[in-house]
Amino acid sequence: RGPETGITDKKCSRQQVQLKADCNKGYVTVKQVWVNPSSVDLVNIGKDEVVKMKPGQVLHIVNNLYPYTVQFAEESGKTVTEVEEKTGTHKMPHEDSCENDDAELVPRKTMKMEVMDTQGSSANPKLSTTSVSPHEGTSSKKANEHLGHWSQGLKSSMQDPKLQVYKDEKTVVIKDKYPKARYHWLILPWDPISSLKSVTRDHLELLEHMHAVGQKMIEQCPARESLEFRLGYHAIPSMSQLHLHVISQDFDSVALKTKKHWNSFTTDYFLNSQDVIEMVRSKGKVMVKDHVSELLKLPLRCHRCKQQLSTIPQLKEHLRKHWPK
């Protein structure tokens, strides 16, 4: 919490986390210093515990809020200043950020921490001993156009005609790049809405339209008679830009690899589309329960018969019993 990050949340300590970057090995060790939970990829770290964070992973500073990513860059002989001028981002000199007990530092390798664009703004944090200058003069529009990180991938995918399977004036439907079932579509609004947190009663008509489009996708699916489908949202999505999942319940997919994948679609972490619509209609916003990310850690359990399985391969073998004959 402080002026560099712009975080004013009293639940976030001024010394919430401690970061130590190893530029040679390409990871950052994250230590949770304060009692309120910090997490990496929605898994709580624990007070005084340390985890390794790699590029592509997301650090939520406290209570699954304030997401940051880490990037390492080879400077290829250029000075940091030259790179800043070309990219418009500020990177940390290695001597300030990349401590390494095991090997010499590589002078031209740098690391930066970057805020994920979840609220239409962008800034670089200064966290613990890891010093970073904030973005100056970076507009929200410019931040929205920064699509390089995987969490921003939907924003580019929804614009790709090759990925679009349906579109109208309000929404576009794309196939999930890593489908977790035989049929897995994402319905996205054209309007820039980062997530369910940004949804208000003004979006009620849009949510209803997205649900109706999802029903259309199911109706035109050749396997609609033999497969069941669900329409819903992840309570805490990993991808920026609001998106509704339409997913068949066979979960027959090579891309379904982890407990987190499974529990994100088969527990209350997956919010039914109609429930979200009713919540917005009655409360004016989407209420996500505290500690909902803990659901991702639950034991693997069949969504049909509730039998508990030990591993993903065992679960997948078990699921065959429930597939249509």
C-alpha angles and dihedrals in degrees: 000000000000147000095291094060097029089226112145098167108130090212087067114078122222083240099037099141137010120215130199119182125208102197094182093056095036103235141099124223111223120201120190105222102174128059100244110088124268117186144197114212088351093300111122115239099207129227113299090000122127129213134177117245122197133191109283093038123105126228115204106199097212138352092356090300134118101035120208133181131202127226131187121202135190109222095204094218095312121123119249089247092057091051092048091054092051099043102031091228130110119237128192122248109243095241091062098045118016109073116175127180096187108045142020117274118257105232098211099047115093138181131211134186116218134192113237111237100248100132101033095266138095134207139150116239131223105219124183111301091346104095122202131164116234120246108264120208094001107150123212089244091057090048091052090053092055100100101157099105120078091239088065093049096105091063091062096036093056089057094051111100090204091062098041116100097172137003140174136170093287107031148021129210122212133175113253107254090221103032116198093203140022090275119031122156132171122215114204132182118234089226112089103253111158100203146320088291089070094050119110136171087275087070095054095103090048092051090050090049092050089051091050091050088051090054089051091054090053093047092055094044111113091220096050093114095054103034133061121222137202129202117206154120133250111247090227109018121205093211125070117236121059111271136176117216119221105189135167115233098233092086088202100158140122088217092066098090112141144050087244091057091050099045093045089066103031105044133059086278083086107072115208112240094232091050090053091050092050092047092053091046093052104031103024093235144044114270114207116195120244115261092015089145088068087073088072089067096055118120117271108269130174110251090216108045099010093234112158118236129192103217140021093248090053090048092050092050090049093050090063088074090064098046116110113268 
